[in-house]
Every structure is written in structure tokens, then in C-alpha cells.
């Protein structure tokens, strides 16, 4: 989609999350309601395919994840 943040990867393989790209990492953190560290951990666990990362995050979420994300983001300021 035109409004998706930049990713690298083959079109047939789906979008990939490049955790070295800070801009993409911030954008996907916002979109997936996860901290950058959670995204890095997910990529380490399941690889960089965005669909796999999203499924991994959904499987490891608690009901208060958005509060934890806000707290972690505010701690970095």
C-alpha cells in the first residue's frame, strides 16, 4: 500500500521489517502497538517477515500491552 512505511523484501514474500531502519522501526512500532525492542525480539524469534512478526506479537500480548508501550516510550524521553 502507498501508506505503508518502507520495508525491504521480495514482493512475493511479503513485506519485511528492517530493524536497522529506525524510521521504519518507529512506524511499525506505532502501527503494531509494540516497542522497538519488542519488534527486535520478534524478528530475532521468527525472522523479518512482517506477517510472522505480527503473528508472534499477537501471540505474546497481554491485555495491557498498549500501556506498557506508552510507559516504555515515555521512559526513553
C-alpha positions as CSV (number, residue, x, y, z in Angstrom):
1,X,0.0,0.0,0.0
2,X,1.1,3.5,-0.6
3,X,0.8,4.5,3.0
4,X,2.8,1.6,4.4
5,X,6.2,2.5,5.8
6,X,9.2,1.5,3.9
7,X,10.3,-2.2,4.1
8,X,12.7,-4.3,2.2
9,X,11.9,-7.8,0.8
10,X,10.7,-9.6,-2.2
11,X,7.1,-8.8,-3.3
12,X,6.2,-12.5,-3.4
13,X,7.5,-13.0,0.2
14,X,5.5,-10.0,1.6
15,X,7.0,-7.0,3.4
16,X,9.9,-7.4,5.7
17,X,10.9,-5.4,8.8
18,X,14.4,-4.0,8.7
19,X,15.2,-3.4,12.4
20,X,18.2,-1.3,11.3
21,X,15.9,1.3,9.7
22,X,15.0,3.5,12.7
23,X,12.2,5.3,10.8
24,X,10.5,2.0,9.7
25,X,11.0,0.6,13.2
26,X,9.3,3.6,14.8
27,X,6.4,3.5,12.3
28,X,5.8,-0.2,12.7
29,X,6.1,0.2,16.5
30,X,3.2,2.6,16.3
31,X,1.2,0.5,13.8
32,X,1.7,-2.8,15.7
33,X,1.4,-1.2,19.2
34,X,4.8,-2.6,20.2
35,X,8.0,-1.2,21.4
36,X,11.0,-1.1,19.1
37,X,12.6,-3.7,21.5
38,X,9.6,-6.0,21.2
39,X,9.9,-5.7,17.4
40,X,13.6,-6.6,17.5
41,X,12.9,-9.5,19.8
42,X,10.1,-10.7,17.5
43,X,12.4,-10.5,14.4
44,X,15.1,-12.5,16.3
45,X,12.5,-15.1,17.2
46,X,10.6,-15.5,13.9
47,X,12.6,-13.7,11.2
48,X,11.9,-10.4,9.5
49,X,8.7,-11.2,7.5
50,X,6.2,-8.7,8.8
51,X,3.3,-11.2,8.8
52,X,5.3,-13.5,11.0
53,X,6.4,-10.7,13.3
54,X,2.8,-9.5,13.7
55,X,1.5,-13.1,14.5
56,X,4.3,-13.5,17.0
57,X,3.4,-10.3,18.7
58,X,-0.3,-11.1,18.8
59,X,0.5,-14.5,20.4
60,X,2.7,-12.9,23.1
61,X,0.5,-9.9,24.0
62,X,-1.1,-9.3,27.4
63,X,-4.3,-7.2,27.7
64,X,-2.3,-4.2,29.0
65,X,0.3,-4.1,26.2
66,X,-0.6,-0.6,25.0
67,X,0.0,0.8,28.5
68,X,3.4,-1.0,28.6
69,X,4.3,0.5,25.2
70,X,3.4,4.0,26.4
71,X,5.4,3.6,29.6
72,X,8.4,2.4,27.7
73,X,8.3,5.1,25.1
74,X,7.9,7.8,27.8
75,X,10.9,6.3,29.7
76,X,13.1,7.0,26.7
77,X,12.4,10.7,26.7
